[in-house]
């Protein structure tokens, strides 16, 4: 399974993810376009 567990594949089936560098203006613009049509947004920012 490409190094992923069966559990991971099952729980995340049908989900999409993306990694963006928000310091890059192109990536930031892409994020804003994605958020406009997203149902859910999960972020992983460092505290502070």
ModelCIF file with pLDDT and N, C-alpha, C, O atoms, coordinates in Angstrom:
data_MODEL
#
_entry.id   MODEL 
#
_entity.id                         1 
_entity.type                       polymer 
_entity.pdbx_number_of_molecules   1 
#
_entity_poly.entity_id                      1 
_entity_poly.type                           'polypeptide(L)' 
_entity_poly.nstd_linkage                   no 
_entity_poly.nstd_monomer                   no 
_entity_poly.pdbx_seq_one_letter_code       
;(UNK)(UNK)(UNK)(UNK)(UNK)(UNK)(UNK)(UNK)(UNK)(UNK)(UNK)(UNK)(UNK)(UNK)(UNK)(UNK)
(UNK)(UNK)(UNK)(UNK)(UNK)(UNK)(UNK)(UNK)(UNK)(UNK)(UNK)(UNK)(UNK)(UNK)(UNK)(UNK)
(UNK)(UNK)(UNK)(UNK)(UNK)(UNK)(UNK)(UNK)(UNK)(UNK)(UNK)(UNK)(UNK)(UNK)(UNK)(UNK)
;
_entity_poly.pdbx_seq_one_letter_code_can   XXXXXXXXXXXXXXXXXXXXXXXXXXXXXXXXXXXXXXXXXXXXXXXX 
_entity_poly.pdbx_strand_id                 A 
#
loop_
_entity_poly_seq.entity_id 
_entity_poly_seq.num 
_entity_poly_seq.mon_id 
_entity_poly_seq.hetero 
1 1  UNK n 
1 2  UNK n 
1 3  UNK n 
1 4  UNK n 
1 5  UNK n 
1 6  UNK n 
1 7  UNK n 
1 8  UNK n 
1 9  UNK n 
1 10 UNK n 
1 11 UNK n 
1 12 UNK n 
1 13 UNK n 
1 14 UNK n 
1 15 UNK n 
1 16 UNK n 
1 17 UNK n 
1 18 UNK n 
1 19 UNK n 
1 20 UNK n 
1 21 UNK n 
1 22 UNK n 
1 23 UNK n 
1 24 UNK n 
1 25 UNK n 
1 26 UNK n 
1 27 UNK n 
1 28 UNK n 
1 29 UNK n 
1 30 UNK n 
1 31 UNK n 
1 32 UNK n 
1 33 UNK n 
1 34 UNK n 
1 35 UNK n 
1 36 UNK n 
1 37 UNK n 
1 38 UNK n 
1 39 UNK n 
1 40 UNK n 
1 41 UNK n 
1 42 UNK n 
1 43 UNK n 
1 44 UNK n 
1 45 UNK n 
1 46 UNK n 
1 47 UNK n 
1 48 UNK n 
#
_struct_asym.id          A 
_struct_asym.entity_id   1 
#
loop_
_ma_qa_metric.id 
_ma_qa_metric.mode 
_ma_qa_metric.name 
_ma_qa_metric.software_group_id 
_ma_qa_metric.type 
1 global pLDDT . pLDDT 
2 local  pLDDT . pLDDT 
#
_ma_qa_metric_global.metric_id      1 
_ma_qa_metric_global.metric_value   86.60 
_ma_qa_metric_global.model_id       1 
_ma_qa_metric_global.ordinal_id     1 
#
loop_
_ma_qa_metric_local.label_asym_id 
_ma_qa_metric_local.label_comp_id 
_ma_qa_metric_local.label_seq_id 
_ma_qa_metric_local.metric_id 
_ma_qa_metric_local.metric_value 
_ma_qa_metric_local.model_id 
_ma_qa_metric_local.ordinal_id 
A UNK 1  2 59.00 1 1  
A UNK 2  2 71.00 1 2  
A UNK 3  2 77.00 1 3  
A UNK 4  2 74.00 1 4  
A UNK 5  2 89.00 1 5  
A UNK 6  2 90.00 1 6  
A UNK 7  2 90.00 1 7  
A UNK 8  2 85.00 1 8  
A UNK 9  2 84.00 1 9  
A UNK 10 2 89.00 1 10 
A UNK 11 2 88.00 1 11 
A UNK 12 2 85.00 1 12 
A UNK 13 2 88.00 1 13 
A UNK 14 2 86.00 1 14 
A UNK 15 2 84.00 1 15 
A UNK 16 2 79.00 1 16 
A UNK 17 2 79.00 1 17 
A UNK 18 2 83.00 1 18 
A UNK 19 2 88.00 1 19 
A UNK 20 2 91.00 1 20 
A UNK 21 2 93.00 1 21 
A UNK 22 2 89.00 1 22 
A UNK 23 2 94.00 1 23 
A UNK 24 2 97.00 1 24 
A UNK 25 2 97.00 1 25 
A UNK 26 2 97.00 1 26 
A UNK 27 2 97.00 1 27 
A UNK 28 2 95.00 1 28 
A UNK 29 2 97.00 1 29 
A UNK 30 2 95.00 1 30 
A UNK 31 2 92.00 1 31 
A UNK 32 2 94.00 1 32 
A UNK 33 2 95.00 1 33 
A UNK 34 2 91.00 1 34 
A UNK 35 2 90.00 1 35 
A UNK 36 2 94.00 1 36 
A UNK 37 2 92.00 1 37 
A UNK 38 2 86.00 1 38 
A UNK 39 2 87.00 1 39 
A UNK 40 2 84.00 1 40 
A UNK 41 2 80.00 1 41 
A UNK 42 2 81.00 1 42 
A UNK 43 2 80.00 1 43 
A UNK 44 2 80.00 1 44 
A UNK 45 2 80.00 1 45 
A UNK 46 2 82.00 1 46 
A UNK 47 2 83.00 1 47 
A UNK 48 2 76.00 1 48 
#
loop_
_atom_site.group_PDB 
_atom_site.id 
_atom_site.type_symbol 
_atom_site.label_atom_id 
_atom_site.label_alt_id 
_atom_site.label_comp_id 
_atom_site.label_asym_id 
_atom_site.label_entity_id 
_atom_site.label_seq_id 
_atom_site.pdbx_PDB_ins_code 
_atom_site.Cartn_x 
_atom_site.Cartn_y 
_atom_site.Cartn_z 
_atom_site.occupancy 
_atom_site.B_iso_or_equiv 
_atom_site.pdbx_formal_charge 
_atom_site.auth_seq_id 
_atom_site.auth_comp_id 
_atom_site.auth_asym_id 
_atom_site.auth_atom_id 
_atom_site.pdbx_PDB_model_num 
ATOM 1   N N  . UNK A 1 1  ? 0.820   -1.195 0.000  1.00 59.00 ? 1  UNK A N  1 
ATOM 2   C CA . UNK A 1 1  ? 0.000   0.000  0.000  1.00 59.00 ? 1  UNK A CA 1 
ATOM 3   C C  . UNK A 1 1  ? 0.862   1.257  0.000  1.00 59.00 ? 1  UNK A C  1 
ATOM 4   O O  . UNK A 1 1  ? 0.536   2.212  0.705  1.00 59.00 ? 1  UNK A O  1 
ATOM 5   N N  . UNK A 1 2  ? 1.913   1.289  -0.738 1.00 71.00 ? 2  UNK A N  1 
ATOM 6   C CA . UNK A 1 2  ? 2.764   2.476  -0.840 1.00 71.00 ? 2  UNK A CA 1 
ATOM 7   C C  . UNK A 1 2  ? 3.305   2.927  0.512  1.00 71.00 ? 2  UNK A C  1 
ATOM 8   O O  . UNK A 1 2  ? 3.483   4.126  0.724  1.00 71.00 ? 2  UNK A O  1 
ATOM 9   N N  . UNK A 1 3  ? 3.567   2.014  1.419  1.00 77.00 ? 3  UNK A N  1 
ATOM 10  C CA . UNK A 1 3  ? 4.105   2.367  2.724  1.00 77.00 ? 3  UNK A CA 1 
ATOM 11  C C  . UNK A 1 3  ? 3.070   2.830  3.725  1.00 77.00 ? 3  UNK A C  1 
ATOM 12  O O  . UNK A 1 3  ? 3.431   3.221  4.835  1.00 77.00 ? 3  UNK A O  1 
ATOM 13  N N  . UNK A 1 4  ? 1.789   2.798  3.371  1.00 74.00 ? 4  UNK A N  1 
ATOM 14  C CA . UNK A 1 4  ? 0.727   3.210  4.290  1.00 74.00 ? 4  UNK A CA 1 
ATOM 15  C C  . UNK A 1 4  ? 0.030   1.974  4.839  1.00 74.00 ? 4  UNK A C  1 
ATOM 16  O O  . UNK A 1 4  ? -0.029  0.929  4.190  1.00 74.00 ? 4  UNK A O  1 
ATOM 17  N N  . UNK A 1 5  ? -0.486  2.116  6.024  1.00 89.00 ? 5  UNK A N  1 
ATOM 18  C CA . UNK A 1 5  ? -1.200  1.001  6.637  1.00 89.00 ? 5  UNK A CA 1 
ATOM 19  C C  . UNK A 1 5  ? -2.596  0.884  6.027  1.00 89.00 ? 5  UNK A C  1 
ATOM 20  O O  . UNK A 1 5  ? -3.115  1.838  5.448  1.00 89.00 ? 5  UNK A O  1 
ATOM 21  N N  . UNK A 1 6  ? -3.180  -0.270 6.164  1.00 90.00 ? 6  UNK A N  1 
ATOM 22  C CA . UNK A 1 6  ? -4.540  -0.491 5.705  1.00 90.00 ? 6  UNK A CA 1 
ATOM 23  C C  . UNK A 1 6  ? -5.498  0.426  6.464  1.00 90.00 ? 6  UNK A C  1 
ATOM 24  O O  . UNK A 1 6  ? -6.443  0.960  5.883  1.00 90.00 ? 6  UNK A O  1 
ATOM 25  N N  . UNK A 1 7  ? -5.253  0.606  7.759  1.00 90.00 ? 7  UNK A N  1 
ATOM 26  C CA . UNK A 1 7  ? -6.085  1.510  8.560  1.00 90.00 ? 7  UNK A CA 1 
ATOM 27  C C  . UNK A 1 7  ? -6.066  2.924  7.973  1.00 90.00 ? 7  UNK A C  1 
ATOM 28  O O  . UNK A 1 7  ? -7.117  3.536  7.789  1.00 90.00 ? 7  UNK A O  1 
ATOM 29  N N  . UNK A 1 8  ? -4.863  3.441  7.679  1.00 85.00 ? 8  UNK A N  1 
ATOM 30  C CA . UNK A 1 8  ? -4.735  4.787  7.107  1.00 85.00 ? 8  UNK A CA 1 
ATOM 31  C C  . UNK A 1 8  ? -5.503  4.884  5.797  1.00 85.00 ? 8  UNK A C  1 
ATOM 32  O O  . UNK A 1 8  ? -6.234  5.848  5.572  1.00 85.00 ? 8  UNK A O  1 
ATOM 33  N N  . UNK A 1 9  ? -5.341  3.890  4.936  1.00 84.00 ? 9  UNK A N  1 
ATOM 34  C CA . UNK A 1 9  ? -6.019  3.892  3.641  1.00 84.00 ? 9  UNK A CA 1 
ATOM 35  C C  . UNK A 1 9  ? -7.537  3.880  3.817  1.00 84.00 ? 9  UNK A C  1 
ATOM 36  O O  . UNK A 1 9  ? -8.253  4.554  3.075  1.00 84.00 ? 9  UNK A O  1 
ATOM 37  N N  . UNK A 1 10 ? -8.021  3.132  4.777  1.00 89.00 ? 10 UNK A N  1 
ATOM 38  C CA . UNK A 1 10 ? -9.467  3.017  5.005  1.00 89.00 ? 10 UNK A CA 1 
ATOM 39  C C  . UNK A 1 10 ? -10.049 4.307  5.584  1.00 89.00 ? 10 UNK A C  1 
ATOM 40  O O  . UNK A 1 10 ? -11.081 4.789  5.116  1.00 89.00 ? 10 UNK A O  1 
ATOM 41  N N  . UNK A 1 11 ? -9.392  4.861  6.593  1.00 88.00 ? 11 UNK A N  1 
ATOM 42  C CA . UNK A 1 11 ? -9.902  6.052  7.263  1.00 88.00 ? 11 UNK A CA 1 
ATOM 43  C C  . UNK A 1 11 ? -9.833  7.275  6.344  1.00 88.00 ? 11 UNK A C  1 
ATOM 44  O O  . UNK A 1 11 ? -10.696 8.149  6.424  1.00 88.00 ? 11 UNK A O  1 
ATOM 45  N N  . UNK A 1 12 ? -8.841  7.348  5.489  1.00 85.00 ? 12 UNK A N  1 
ATOM 46  C CA . UNK A 1 12 ? -8.645  8.527  4.650  1.00 85.00 ? 12 UNK A CA 1 
ATOM 47  C C  . UNK A 1 12 ? -9.129  8.335  3.214  1.00 85.00 ? 12 UNK A C  1 
ATOM 48  O O  . UNK A 1 12 ? -8.802  9.134  2.336  1.00 85.00 ? 12 UNK A O  1 
ATOM 49  N N  . UNK A 1 13 ? -9.884  7.307  2.978  1.00 88.00 ? 13 UNK A N  1 
ATOM 50  C CA . UNK A 1 13 ? -10.396 7.042  1.636  1.00 88.00 ? 13 UNK A CA 1 
ATOM 51  C C  . UNK A 1 13 ? -11.259 8.213  1.162  1.00 88.00 ? 13 UNK A C  1 
ATOM 52  O O  . UNK A 1 13 ? -12.145 8.676  1.881  1.00 88.00 ? 13 UNK A O  1 
ATOM 53  N N  . UNK A 1 14 ? -10.993 8.678  -0.040 1.00 86.00 ? 14 UNK A N  1 
ATOM 54  C CA . UNK A 1 14 ? -11.774 9.749  -0.624 1.00 86.00 ? 14 UNK A CA 1 
ATOM 55  C C  . UNK A 1 14 ? -11.383 11.150 -0.172 1.00 86.00 ? 14 UNK A C  1 
ATOM 56  O O  . UNK A 1 14 ? -11.959 12.131 -0.643 1.00 86.00 ? 14 UNK A O  1 
ATOM 57  N N  . UNK A 1 15 ? -10.423 11.259 0.726  1.00 84.00 ? 15 UNK A N  1 
ATOM 58  C CA . UNK A 1 15 ? -10.000 12.573 1.209  1.00 84.00 ? 15 UNK A CA 1 
ATOM 59  C C  . UNK A 1 15 ? -8.833  13.066 0.361  1.00 84.00 ? 15 UNK A C  1 
ATOM 60  O O  . UNK A 1 15 ? -8.081  12.274 -0.207 1.00 84.00 ? 15 UNK A O  1 
ATOM 61  N N  . UNK A 1 16 ? -8.699  14.362 0.287  1.00 79.00 ? 16 UNK A N  1 
ATOM 62  C CA . UNK A 1 16 ? -7.583  14.980 -0.411 1.00 79.00 ? 16 UNK A CA 1 
ATOM 63  C C  . UNK A 1 16 ? -6.824  15.845 0.574  1.00 79.00 ? 16 UNK A C  1 
ATOM 64  O O  . UNK A 1 16 ? -7.404  16.380 1.519  1.00 79.00 ? 16 UNK A O  1 
ATOM 65  N N  . UNK A 1 17 ? -5.538  15.980 0.357  1.00 79.00 ? 17 UNK A N  1 
ATOM 66  C CA . UNK A 1 17 ? -4.748  16.866 1.200  1.00 79.00 ? 17 UNK A CA 1 
ATOM 67  C C  . UNK A 1 17 ? -3.766  17.629 0.320  1.00 79.00 ? 17 UNK A C  1 
ATOM 68  O O  . UNK A 1 17 ? -3.454  17.214 -0.796 1.00 79.00 ? 17 UNK A O  1 
ATOM 69  N N  . UNK A 1 18 ? -3.294  18.736 0.840  1.00 83.00 ? 18 UNK A N  1 
ATOM 70  C CA . UNK A 1 18 ? -2.340  19.563 0.111  1.00 83.00 ? 18 UNK A CA 1 
ATOM 71  C C  . UNK A 1 18 ? -1.422  20.227 1.129  1.00 83.00 ? 18 UNK A C  1 
ATOM 72  O O  . UNK A 1 18 ? -1.838  20.534 2.247  1.00 83.00 ? 18 UNK A O  1 
ATOM 73  N N  . UNK A 1 19 ? -0.185  20.442 0.738  1.00 88.00 ? 19 UNK A N  1 
ATOM 74  C CA . UNK A 1 19 ? 0.778   21.159 1.570  1.00 88.00 ? 19 UNK A CA 1 
ATOM 75  C C  . UNK A 1 19 ? 1.121   22.449 0.849  1.00 88.00 ? 19 UNK A C  1 
ATOM 76  O O  . UNK A 1 19 ? 1.517   22.427 -0.316 1.00 88.00 ? 19 UNK A O  1 
ATOM 77  N N  . UNK A 1 20 ? 0.972   23.573 1.536  1.00 91.00 ? 20 UNK A N  1 
ATOM 78  C CA . UNK A 1 20 ? 1.233   24.876 0.937  1.00 91.00 ? 20 UNK A CA 1 
ATOM 79  C C  . UNK A 1 20 ? 2.201   25.673 1.798  1.00 91.00 ? 20 UNK A C  1 
ATOM 80  O O  . UNK A 1 20 ? 2.193   25.574 3.024  1.00 91.00 ? 20 UNK A O  1 
ATOM 81  N N  . UNK A 1 21 ? 3.029   26.461 1.137  1.00 93.00 ? 21 UNK A N  1 
ATOM 82  C CA . UNK A 1 21 ? 3.915   27.405 1.820  1.00 93.00 ? 21 UNK A CA 1 
ATOM 83  C C  . UNK A 1 21 ? 3.208   28.753 1.808  1.00 93.00 ? 21 UNK A C  1 
ATOM 84  O O  . UNK A 1 21 ? 3.182   29.427 0.777  1.00 93.00 ? 21 UNK A O  1 
ATOM 85  N N  . UNK A 1 22 ? 2.637   29.155 2.934  1.00 89.00 ? 22 UNK A N  1 
ATOM 86  C CA . UNK A 1 22 ? 1.834   30.367 2.978  1.00 89.00 ? 22 UNK A CA 1 
ATOM 87  C C  . UNK A 1 22 ? 2.664   31.645 2.882  1.00 89.00 ? 22 UNK A C  1 
ATOM 88  O O  . UNK A 1 22 ? 2.106   32.739 2.792  1.00 89.00 ? 22 UNK A O  1 
ATOM 89  N N  . UNK A 1 23 ? 3.983   31.517 2.900  1.00 94.00 ? 23 UNK A N  1 
ATOM 90  C CA . UNK A 1 23 ? 4.842   32.678 2.654  1.00 94.00 ? 23 UNK A CA 1 
ATOM 91  C C  . UNK A 1 23 ? 4.959   32.951 1.150  1.00 94.00 ? 23 UNK A C  1 
ATOM 92  O O  . UNK A 1 23 ? 5.351   34.045 0.742  1.00 94.00 ? 23 UNK A O  1 
ATOM 93  N N  . UNK A 1 24 ? 4.619   31.959 0.337  1.00 97.00 ? 24 UNK A N  1 
ATOM 94  C CA . UNK A 1 24 ? 4.650   32.087 -1.120 1.00 97.00 ? 24 UNK A CA 1 
ATOM 95  C C  . UNK A 1 24 ? 3.300   32.631 -1.597 1.00 97.00 ? 24 UNK A C  1 
ATOM 96  O O  . UNK A 1 24 ? 2.260   32.051 -1.282 1.00 97.00 ? 24 UNK A O  1 
ATOM 97  N N  . UNK A 1 25 ? 3.300   33.723 -2.342 1.00 97.00 ? 25 UNK A N  1 
ATOM 98  C CA . UNK A 1 25 ? 2.041   34.353 -2.752 1.00 97.00 ? 25 UNK A CA 1 
ATOM 99  C C  . UNK A 1 25 ? 1.207   33.442 -3.646 1.00 97.00 ? 25 UNK A C  1 
ATOM 100 O O  . UNK A 1 25 ? -0.021  33.465 -3.562 1.00 97.00 ? 25 UNK A O  1 
ATOM 101 N N  . UNK A 1 26 ? 1.829   32.656 -4.481 1.00 97.00 ? 26 UNK A N  1 
ATOM 102 C CA . UNK A 1 26 ? 1.087   31.733 -5.347 1.00 97.00 ? 26 UNK A CA 1 
ATOM 103 C C  . UNK A 1 26 ? 0.359   30.688 -4.509 1.00 97.00 ? 26 UNK A C  1 
ATOM 104 O O  . UNK A 1 26 ? -0.811  30.395 -4.758 1.00 97.00 ? 26 UNK A O  1 
ATOM 105 N N  . UNK A 1 27 ? 1.050   30.124 -3.514 1.00 97.00 ? 27 UNK A N  1 
ATOM 106 C CA . UNK A 1 27 ? 0.435   29.133 -2.629 1.00 97.00 ? 27 UNK A CA 1 
ATOM 107 C C  . UNK A 1 27 ? -0.678  29.759 -1.797 1.00 97.00 ? 27 UNK A C  1 
ATOM 108 O O  . UNK A 1 27 ? -1.713  29.132 -1.570 1.00 97.00 ? 27 UNK A O  1 
ATOM 109 N N  . UNK A 1 28 ? -0.469  31.000 -1.339 1.00 95.00 ? 28 UNK A N  1 
ATOM 110 C CA . UNK A 1 28 ? -1.492  31.675 -0.543 1.00 95.00 ? 28 UNK A CA 1 
ATOM 111 C C  . UNK A 1 28 ? -2.752  31.918 -1.377 1.00 95.00 ? 28 UNK A C  1 
ATOM 112 O O  . UNK A 1 28 ? -3.866  31.736 -0.886 1.00 95.00 ? 28 UNK A O  1 
ATOM 113 N N  . UNK A 1 29 ? -2.578  32.326 -2.630 1.00 97.00 ? 29 UNK A N  1 
ATOM 114 C CA . UNK A 1 29 ? -3.725  32.526 -3.524 1.00 97.00 ? 29 UNK A CA 1 
ATOM 115 C C  . UNK A 1 29 ? -4.457  31.209 -3.772 1.00 97.00 ? 29 UNK A C  1 
ATOM 116 O O  . UNK A 1 29 ? -5.687  31.179 -3.822 1.00 97.00 ? 29 UNK A O  1 
ATOM 117 N N  . UNK A 1 30 ? -3.699  30.120 -3.927 1.00 95.00 ? 30 UNK A N  1 
ATOM 118 C CA . UNK A 1 30 ? -4.304  28.807 -4.117 1.00 95.00 ? 30 UNK A CA 1 
ATOM 119 C C  . UNK A 1 30 ? -5.127  28.417 -2.887 1.00 95.00 ? 30 UNK A C  1 
ATOM 120 O O  . UNK A 1 30 ? -6.232  27.892 -3.021 1.00 95.00 ? 30 UNK A O  1 
ATOM 121 N N  . UNK A 1 31 ? -4.595  28.670 -1.698 1.00 92.00 ? 31 UNK A N  1 
ATOM 122 C CA . UNK A 1 31 ? -5.330  28.372 -0.470 1.00 92.00 ? 31 UNK A CA 1 
ATOM 123 C C  . UNK A 1 31 ? -6.666  29.108 -0.438 1.00 92.00 ? 31 UNK A C  1 
ATOM 124 O O  . UNK A 1 31 ? -7.691  28.517 -0.098 1.00 92.00 ? 31 UNK A O  1 
ATOM 125 N N  . UNK A 1 32 ? -6.662  30.377 -0.785 1.00 94.00 ? 32 UNK A N  1 
ATOM 126 C CA . UNK A 1 32 ? -7.898  31.155 -0.759 1.00 94.00 ? 32 UNK A CA 1 
ATOM 127 C C  . UNK A 1 32 ? -8.915  30.622 -1.758 1.00 94.00 ? 32 UNK A C  1 
ATOM 128 O O  . UNK A 1 32 ? -10.114 30.630 -1.480 1.00 94.00 ? 32 UNK A O  1 
ATOM 129 N N  . UNK A 1 33 ? -8.456  30.159 -2.919 1.00 95.00 ? 33 UNK A N  1 
ATOM 130 C CA . UNK A 1 33 ? -9.372  29.570 -3.900 1.00 95.00 ? 33 UNK A CA 1 
ATOM 131 C C  . UNK A 1 33 ? -9.933  28.247 -3.396 1.00 95.00 ? 33 UNK A C  1 
ATOM 132 O O  . UNK A 1 33 ? -11.108 27.952 -3.612 1.00 95.00 ? 33 UNK A O  1 
ATOM 133 N N  . UNK A 1 34 ? -9.105  27.447 -2.728 1.00 91.00 ? 34 UNK A N  1 
ATOM 134 C CA . UNK A 1 34 ? -9.556  26.165 -2.188 1.00 91.00 ? 34 UNK A CA 1 
ATOM 135 C C  . UNK A 1 34 ? -10.581 26.381 -1.079 1.00 91.00 ? 34 UNK A C  1 
ATOM 136 O O  . UNK A 1 34 ? -11.611 25.709 -1.042 1.00 91.00 ? 34 UNK A O  1 
ATOM 137 N N  . UNK A 1 35 ? -10.297 27.324 -0.171 1.00 90.00 ? 35 UNK A N  1 
ATOM 138 C CA . UNK A 1 35 ? -11.174 27.576 0.969  1.00 90.00 ? 35 UNK A CA 1 
ATOM 139 C C  . UNK A 1 35 ? -12.557 28.035 0.506  1.00 90.00 ? 35 UNK A C  1 
ATOM 140 O O  . UNK A 1 35 ? -13.559 27.723 1.151  1.00 90.00 ? 35 UNK A O  1 
ATOM 141 N N  . UNK A 1 36 ? -12.620 28.768 -0.601 1.00 94.00 ? 36 UNK A N  1 
ATOM 142 C CA . UNK A 1 36 ? -13.909 29.237 -1.114 1.00 94.00 ? 36 UNK A CA 1 
ATOM 143 C C  . UNK A 1 36 ? -14.870 28.096 -1.414 1.00 94.00 ? 36 UNK A C  1 
ATOM 144 O O  . UNK A 1 36 ? -16.085 28.278 -1.330 1.00 94.00 ? 36 UNK A O  1 
ATOM 145 N N  . UNK A 1 37 ? -14.344 26.913 -1.765 1.00 92.00 ? 37 UNK A N  1 
ATOM 146 C CA . UNK A 1 37 ? -15.235 25.799 -2.118 1.00 92.00 ? 37 UNK A CA 1 
ATOM 147 C C  . UNK A 1 37 ? -15.113 24.597 -1.192 1.00 92.00 ? 37 UNK A C  1 
ATOM 148 O O  . UNK A 1 37 ? -15.695 23.546 -1.460 1.00 92.00 ? 37 UNK A O  1 
ATOM 149 N N  . UNK A 1 38 ? -14.358 24.743 -0.099 1.00 86.00 ? 38 UNK A N  1 
ATOM 150 C CA . UNK A 1 38 ? -14.131 23.623 0.820  1.00 86.00 ? 38 UNK A CA 1 
ATOM 151 C C  . UNK A 1 38 ? -15.267 23.467 1.823  1.00 86.00 ? 38 UNK A C  1 
ATOM 152 O O  . UNK A 1 38 ? -15.896 24.445 2.226  1.00 86.00 ? 38 UNK A O  1 
ATOM 153 N N  . UNK A 1 39 ? -15.517 22.232 2.214  1.00 87.00 ? 39 UNK A N  1 
ATOM 154 C CA . UNK A 1 39 ? -16.458 21.936 3.296  1.00 87.00 ? 39 UNK A CA 1 
ATOM 155 C C  . UNK A 1 39 ? -15.761 21.970 4.649  1.00 87.00 ? 39 UNK A C  1 
ATOM 156 O O  . UNK A 1 39 ? -16.357 22.361 5.652  1.00 87.00 ? 39 UNK A O  1 
ATOM 157 N N  . UNK A 1 40 ? -14.476 21.551 4.673  1.00 84.00 ? 40 UNK A N  1 
ATOM 158 C CA . UNK A 1 40 ? -13.715 21.456 5.915  1.00 84.00 ? 40 UNK A CA 1 
ATOM 159 C C  . UNK A 1 40 ? -12.287 21.907 5.642  1.00 84.00 ? 40 UNK A C  1 
ATOM 160 O O  . UNK A 1 40 ? -11.727 21.623 4.583  1.00 84.00 ? 40 UNK A O  1 
ATOM 161 N N  . UNK A 1 41 ? -11.707 22.610 6.600  1.00 80.00 ? 41 UNK A N  1 
ATOM 162 C CA . UNK A 1 41 ? -10.306 23.024 6.520  1.00 80.00 ? 41 UNK A CA 1 
ATOM 163 C C  . UNK A 1 41 ? -9.631  22.614 7.826  1.00 80.00 ? 41 UNK A C  1 
ATOM 164 O O  . UNK A 1 41 ? -10.085 23.001 8.903  1.00 80.00 ? 41 UNK A O  1 
ATOM 165 N N  . UNK A 1 42 ? -8.573  21.849 7.744  1.00 81.00 ? 42 UNK A N  1 
ATOM 166 C CA . UNK A 1 42 ? -7.803  21.452 8.922  1.00 81.00 ? 42 UNK A CA 1 
ATOM 167 C C  . UNK A 1 42 ? -6.421  22.073 8.781  1.00 81.00 ? 42 UNK A C  1 
ATOM 168 O O  . UNK A 1 42 ? -5.733  21.844 7.787  1.00 81.00 ? 42 UNK A O  1 
ATOM 169 N N  . UNK A 1 43 ? -6.020  22.842 9.754  1.00 80.00 ? 43 UNK A N  1 
ATOM 170 C CA . UNK A 1 43 ? -4.704  23.485 9.714  1.00 80.00 ? 43 UNK A CA 1 
ATOM 171 C C  . UNK A 1 43 ? -3.800  22.906 10.782 1.00 80.00 ? 43 UNK A C  1 
ATOM 172 O O  . UNK A 1 43 ? -4.260  22.316 11.759 1.00 80.00 ? 43 UNK A O  1 
ATOM 173 N N  . UNK A 1 44 ? -2.515  23.084 10.579 1.00 80.00 ? 44 UNK A N  1 
ATOM 174 C CA . UNK A 1 44 ? -1.520  22.539 11.489 1.00 80.00 ? 44 UNK A CA 1 
ATOM 175 C C  . UNK A 1 44 ? -0.438  23.581 11.737 1.00 80.00 ? 44 UNK A C  1 
ATOM 176 O O  . UNK A 1 44 ? 0.737   23.352 11.449 1.00 80.00 ? 44 UNK A O  1 
ATOM 177 N N  . UNK A 1 45 ? -0.845  24.729 12.276 1.00 80.00 ? 45 UNK A N  1 
ATOM 178 C CA . UNK A 1 45 ? 0.109   25.791 12.562 1.00 80.00 ? 45 UNK A CA 1 
ATOM 179 C C  . UNK A 1 45 ? 0.781   25.559 13.905 1.00 80.00 ? 45 UNK A C  1 
ATOM 180 O O  . UNK A 1 45 ? 0.198   24.957 14.806 1.00 80.00 ? 45 UNK A O  1 
ATOM 181 N N  . UNK A 1 46 ? 1.998   26.035 14.032 1.00 82.00 ? 46 UNK A N  1 
ATOM 182 C CA . UNK A 1 46 ? 2.683   25.989 15.311 1.00 82.00 ? 46 UNK A CA 1 
ATOM 183 C C  . UNK A 1 46 ? 2.070   27.011 16.248 1.00 82.00 ? 46 UNK A C  1 
ATOM 184 O O  . UNK A 1 46 ? 1.631   28.065 15.789 1.00 82.00 ? 46 UNK A O  1 
ATOM 185 N N  . UNK A 1 47 ? 2.023   26.736 17.554 1.00 83.00 ? 47 UNK A N  1 
ATOM 186 C CA . UNK A 1 47 ? 1.488   27.722 18.500 1.00 83.00 ? 47 UNK A CA 1 
ATOM 187 C C  . UNK A 1 47 ? 2.274   29.029 18.424 1.00 83.00 ? 47 UNK A C  1 
ATOM 188 O O  . UNK A 1 47 ? 3.494   29.022 18.254 1.00 83.00 ? 47 UNK A O  1 
ATOM 189 N N  . UNK A 1 48 ? 1.571   30.139 18.549 1.00 76.00 ? 48 UNK A N  1 
ATOM 190 C CA . UNK A 1 48 ? 2.224   31.432 18.557 1.00 76.00 ? 48 UNK A CA 1 
ATOM 191 C C  . UNK A 1 48 ? 2.289   32.037 17.203 1.00 76.00 ? 48 UNK A C  1 
ATOM 192 O O  . UNK A 1 48 ? 2.815   33.138 17.043 1.00 76.00 ? 48 UNK A O  1 
#
